[in-house]
Every structure is written in structure tokens, then in C-alpha cells.
Amino acid sequence: MAGRNVAGTTIRRGGPPIQPLTIVHTSDLGEIASELAGTRLRIFPRIAGLLRTVRPDILTDGGDTLPAVAEGEPGLAWLATMGYTAWVPGNHDLDLPASAMIPAIQRFGAPVVAANLVAPGWTPPGHIVTGGGRVAIVGLTRAGDDPSWTVADPVAAAVRAAAELREQVDTLILLSHRGADENAEIVRAVGAVDLALSGHLHQALPAPLWIGDTPIVQVGANGQHVGFIRGGAGNWGHELLTPEDFPPDVTLVHALQEDLLHRHPGLGEVMTDLPSPATGRPEDAQWPLADWAADAVRDVVGADAALLSRSAVEPDWTAGPITYGDICNLYHHDEDPLVMARFELPALVAAIEELANARFFAVSGLAVTVDGARPEGHRVIDCRARAAGGYIQVAMTRHQARFARPASCAETGLTVRDALATAARRHVRLIPPTDRRIALIGGMPPRPNWGHTMR
Ligand SMILES: [Zn+2]
């Protein structure tokens, strides 16, 4: 912490000196919590190791925490062991109907706060008071896909909560499944907020956004970073910590391995071999493993083309045997059903623009030129299909097809995982393709406006 803006040892807020709070904040862990096994699940023992070193007073999570966690999946158990003080559901947590999500929320077991959320027959607490009665944490969520939830205006909910709580506590924290920019607007509108902890945007901010004395923290996704906040009203310090830098909780490592093999004995089955490492850099338009996944999906479905989210692909694999567990973890939404969507070319171009804001996509059977300097929605300047004829049959996930406008759409009965496993079995060696199918001119487009995220 040396050299950082870290608060001193005591804080006054119209009363006697009080000890500073320590807070650890995570967000958007759902992709790793949904995993069956392998590389990304190992973050949980690392986070546990970090927590044991840092020993925060308060542990918060900013949402998109539970998606795709079916009953009994290990991720939920690892989340439950972390000992959260409070968490707020995110939009992907609310993609499922209340009837399915409420039991998962209960199995997670952490206190849920959401001042702007109502479900049939269940209204979560809007806030909790913790830290010996000194601290209130108010939750603000974001609407998901499922209509059984009602999500109200976050500003009005935060104003109401602040009016109720401001005089009762000396630290008022917003725990919000909204990005830092949006939380800045909420903090401006509410006024009396001491700290805002963000979610939803998968980008970590090294330094908080400050609105007066109020820091707005945003830690990114998937446990790559967590926020470490120390201090109190008017005197906060913040540092992004990397769980990978902390020694893992060994007990949890062993428990995780045993549990995974018990649940999924087939995960260790070797399916193919990767002769040399495959790596993807964020600034590259194409990643080798994303291209391999797109080719695999196109081949197995028997489509002319395939379109996947590049950011849902694990960028790096080391050389060596590739197990079924590795295959399950290659695409973060590996259980998503695949559909065969039929497009005319202009509609396909529009789908690529819309799905990924022409930034994070992977294709097979297509040659796409993206001009990153052009405005959002106008970046795909050329798209050629290998298919002949008027329509192009494109394999994509059902989730993606909902945001595209295909002329028609048919279920394939396969998931992404099925397609990747079938393709892996077909080859003794996995050789990621190296052709240039995405031409990027004008540089990588700026960060998209994540009104919805492609998966
Ligand atoms: Zn979200």
C-alpha cells in the first residue's frame, strides 16, 4: 500500500475518532462460478487466501454472480465459503425467472440487498446495517431478461434509502450493479453517499472515480482483480489487488479438486493434444482459440458460418494434453444451446455490429473487415461469406440469436460444449487456425457501450 492514497488510522465524522473500515469488493464472478472445473475456478482459493491475508471488515459483491449455476454446481459452494457481508444481484442473475433464481440466491446464502427490486412473493431487503451499526450498504440492481422481476429506478430508490439511513450511520455505501459512470450520476443525484462499489462493466479502474470526497470503485470481472478499500467517510484509500498474487487457501484447493472429480469423473479424460501454446492478446482482433472454437461450432453444426463472442473464450492454453474439463471451460457460456440462424448478408453484418459492437467477436466461414475508427454501428465495412447463394446459415448461440435478426432460426439440439467436445475428439492434435479472417483497420474500437453483453 506504500505510496498510495491510503487513509490514516482514525476518522471523525461529527463524533469521536473511529477505526477505519477495511472493505474487499468483488464483482461479476458468474462466469467463473459457472465453470465445471479448471483454470478459472482456481481463483476461489486465491480469493480465500487474499481474504485471509487482508481480513476485511466487510466483503461485498457487485452482482452477475450466479448465472448458469445449476443446483449442485461447485461454483455456488465456493461462493458460499467466501463469507460475503452483502451482495447485489446483477442483470444476468435476473435473466432467470424468480422461481429458479430465488432458491439459488438462498443456497448462496450471503445477505442480498437490492433497494430497487421486487419479485412475486419475495422482496429482498434494500440494505443492511453492519460494522457495529456504523455502516449501511444499499443495493441497486439492473434489469435482466426475465419479466418476473420488477426493477425500479435506482436513483429514486437510493434517494429514499439515503433519507432513511443517513442519520443512523456514519458510512453510507452504495453497492450497485451499474458501471462507475452511472454510479457517478447516482451519487450526484443522492448527495450523501460515502462510497460507491460498482459492477456490470468488466473493466477494472486502477483508481476510483471521485465525486467530491466520494470514491466510485470498479473492479472488473472474474476475480482478476478485487477492490481493497480502507478508511471512512471523507478519507478513503483504494487499491486494486490481484488474487493470483496471494497464496491460495490450500484446504480449499484440495476440497475443490476432490469435489470436482467426484461430481464429474469424466473431466480428466484427455481428448486431444495441443502441440504448442495458444495465446490471445486483448489488443488483437483475433485469438487462435476463439477461431478454433468458431470453426468447431461451424463444422459440427454443419453451417456455412459461425459467429461467437471472442471475449467468452479463454484466451490462453499451455501446450499439452487437453481434457474434457479444459474443453468445458474454453467458452464461458458452454452450456448455451446452439441454433442455426439464416441471414441475408446485410442482416448478418448488422448482427455482427449489434452483437459485439464490432469489437469482440470470432467468426468462421466469413472474412470481415472492421474499421475501429468509425462510430459504433458502422464499423463492419466488409463481410464476405464463403457460402454461395442468397442466404447464409450461421451457427450461433440461442442467446446471441435473440439480439440478431435472422430470417429464420432452428434449434440444433447441441450446446457449445457438445460442439467443442465433438470437434476435439476428431483430431489427435489441436492446431488452432492462423488465417486472417478479421481485418482490423483504424485500430481496436473503443470500449463498447455495454447496454447488453454478448455471450
Ligand atoms: Zn451485468
Boltz pocket constraint, residues with backbone or C-beta under 6 A from the ligand:
constraints:
  - pocket:
      binder: B
      contacts: [[A, 64], [A, 90], [A, 91], [A, 92], [A, 142], [A, 177], [A, 199], [A, 200], [A, 201]]
      max_distance: 6.0
